[in-house]
Amino acid sequence: MPTIRVEMFEGRTVDQKRAFAQAVTEAVVKTLGSSADSVDVVFYDIAKQDWATGGKLWSDPPAAKPAG
């Protein structure tokens, strides 16, 4: 039973998640030979203030670019 964990910023609609889950399920069935009923897709909506890259929160404003 493949379980696909999807972590992304919050804000996607239910329709977007539904379409994504269908597309991922089809890809798993095609590539792994699983049955669609055995594929689980779990969404984790994460607020931008709860995610950092390179030590910087995604909710922080972008740094000013140096002139030049």
N, C-alpha and C positions, 0 to 999 in steps of 0.2 A: 504494500500500500504506500505509494509515494505521497509524501506530505510536502507541499511547497509553502514555504514561509515567505511572505511578501511584506517588507518593511518600507514604508514610504511616508512622505509628508501627508498630513491630514488635508482633506479638502476634496478628495475625489468623490464623485457621486456614486450612488448605488448602481446606476446603469453602467458607469465606467468599470466598477469592480466586477459586475456580472459579466461584461464583455471580456475583461481580462481573464477571469476565472475560466470562461469557456475556451478562450484561445490557448491558455496554458494547459488545460486539460486535454485539448485536442493534440497539442504538441507532445505531451507525455504519452498519450495513447499511441501516437505515430512512432515515436522514437524508442519507447521502452516496451511497447506491446502490452501495457496495462489496460485493464478495462476502465472505462470512464467512471464507473461507480466506485472504483478503488482509489481515485485521486482526490486528495484533500488539498484545498487552497485556504490558507489562513492569512488574513490581513491584519497588519499591525499599523494603525494610523499613529504617526508620531508628530507631535507639535514641533515647530522649528526651534523653539527654545530648549527642546530636549535632545537635539542632535548637533554635534560639533564635528567639524572637519579641520584638521590642521590647527587645533586648539581654539577655533573660533566658532561660536554658535551661529547657526544659520539664521537666527532671528536678529543678529546684530546687523547694523547698517554696514554697507560696503565701505571699506577704507578708501579715503581720498587718494587718488592717483597723483604722484608727484608731477609738477609742471615740467615741461621740457620737451 
